[in-house]
Amino acid sequence: IIQIKAEVLRDGSTIEIPVEDIVPGDLVLLNAGDSVPGDSRILISKDLFIDEAALTGETYPVEKTAGVLPPETPLGRRTNALWMGTHVISGTAKAVVARTSAETEFGQVAERLKLRPPETEFERGVRRFGYLLMEVTLVLVITIFAINVYLERPVLESFLFSLALAVGLTPQLLPAIISINLAHGAKKMARKKVIVKRLASIENFGSMNVLCADKTGTLTEGVVRLHSTLDTDGQPSERVLLYAYLNAFYETGFTNPLDEAIRSHRPFDLSGYRKLDEVPYDFIRKRLSILISKDDTTLMITKGALPNILAVCSSVEVSGGAVADIAPLLEPIRQRFEALSRQGYRTLGIAYRASGSMSVITKEDETGMTFLGFLVFFDPPKPEIIETIRRLKRLGISLKIITGDNRLVSATLGRQVGLPDLQILSGSDLHAISDDALPARAGDIDIFAEVEPNQKERIIIALQKAGNVVGYLGDGINDASALHAADVGISVDRAVDVAKDAADIVLLAKDLNVLVDGVKEGRVTFANTLKYVFMATSANFGNMFSMAGASLFLSFLPLLPKQILLTNLLTDFPEMAIATDHVDREMVTRPRRWDIRFIRNFMITFGLVSSVFDYLTFGLLLFVLQATPVQFRTGWFMESVISASLIVLVVRTRKPFFQSMPGRYLLIATLLVVGATLIFPFTPIGALFGFSQLPTLFFLLMGMIVVFYILAAEVMKRFFYTWEKF
């Protein structure tokens, strides 16, 4: 078993102990490569750089030093503190441990993940739909039972009939249909390299109207790139690039992402150059100098933080290669640096000095140098992200960036990816807004910058309270609690394990356009689920309303309890193939959610249309065919099942049914049920259910009723969607 240890100072002696044995108050000694064992306060440091990307999202290593900061300083700017889960890139430190285990920032994220995930929009919709069915069922069943008892019908028979009505009104296959739809959707999404961990998240994916995303590694490549090399006039300079490459290529000390970015930007042929000496980077100077020679020329090239480079320069190279005194040009150089910083770029300076016959250099030789230009770095957005954001916007999904990075860097990214009219809110401003006020404010914000991990979760919850279905896309430890709180948490394959565990959906492909495919598939799945709800509730409500009314004027039960259950089973059978049905394009173009008022109105409207033709069937059976109770039940059973099965082809689309082709399996299942219903009364099993044969005239008249019912439903559908918007 591998045991991770840390070096601590106890009783005046330095010892190594397992990290789980560290307690608050311990003094830890840290070196390059060490992981920080607990949230700590720095006492002493030397050239200390920490990689905090996993916790704060900061792309660059962060310089750390001892000091005192105000209590309200954001987590990402606490340069005097170290956080558990981060690690040392370079330098050394002595720090006192303040918090360990669950009390650390990392531990608090882990603790929040143990909480039960909040109810998602899809789950809330199913619950509200259940309440609607319960209300309708209770009213209908109690009323029918009371009337039957009042009419002195047998109590037990009346009770069983009322109970059968309740069962008949309930879409029993809803859990199965939802599971089949979700499983089918998950299978299709897996083919597109989208792994669904929590099936219900597919529906939320489709209903999502706000996508929040972490910046580093999610919207950006998570790798520092050299954006440009500029001379003092701000023009691209090949010479600045060459000198920067020489400095980075021959550097042998602390290797940081900036040197890697320079070396990978564009290689040069250095066969004529020779390295003579080097003065490594250190925290005090914030410079790195290289002494090189080529032919008879010896050159010292220095790069580093711009103020520290300017401090050792006495001249500046201007356009045309001329060298001028730096004093009158210092202010324009600083203004250009500040302008680049305001755009969110990380900018270094580079300078040089002819060194004659020198073969060795020291820190003291960094003087009298000539300023050459700027090295501009950035973490570029992923190539496909702009198109992805455009496609998401066309689907009715707005993007919000939530990041621990500073607001300047975040604003630059926002402009690069096409976010218009940026509204930015910082983590410190967020602290000043109450939980009650935040939902109204959060919707107007495009970028939340300099936020702490726990604030990300707070933003997600505020957006949900404002009525949004919120997705969150992230890949770091600092994203875990937000992924957990979102209606749909989305991560990527290369994310840290904590983020993948907290996510509902994991993207295996590097191309974020699979997000768009996932959203569309989620909407297809949700649309097919709603189709079943519309079909089942309207057909069931119509049948039960007809049955309840018939029971009041008939001297016998219109259907026996077992016949009611059989009717329900057969009408549900075609709908089991609904997962494979085609979906009209307009159902995918914008987010849709459970609208209980719309479902109720749909159920009542089309249920009553169904009842009208049920009562026509009653009249046909009683007054034209003079049917016996057994024949009545047989005739209505056949008309009820056939009309409910065929009406599926009408209500599954807003278009005229002949303009929208149903899925193959749905069509086959529907025709099978119609055929089985026509044959069933003539079989021995039909006799067991209390059915009998009917005259040929009935089938002709029933065919006319079904045709007129389909036409009436088609006309009503056109009026209904004019009145009701969904």
Helices and strands as residue ranges (DSSP letters): E 5-10, E 13-18, G 19-21, E 27-30, E 39-51, H 53-56, E 62-64, G 75-77, E 81-82, E 87-99, G 101-103, H 105-114, H 121-150, H 155-169, H 174-191, E 194-196, H 201-207, E 210-213, I 215-219, E 225-231, H 238-250, H 257-265, E 273-279, E 287-294, E 297-305, H 306-310, E 313-317, G 319-321, E 323-325, G 327-329, H 330-342, E 346-354, G 363-365, E 369-378, H 385-394, E 398-402, H 407-416, E 424-426, H 427-431, H 438-442, E 447-449, H 453-465, E 470-473, G 477-479, H 480-485, E 488-492, H 497-502, E 505-507, H 513-553, H 561-572, G 574-580, G 585-587, H 596-619, I 620-624, H 629-646, H 648-651, G 657-659, H 664-679, G 680-682, H 684-688, H 696-723
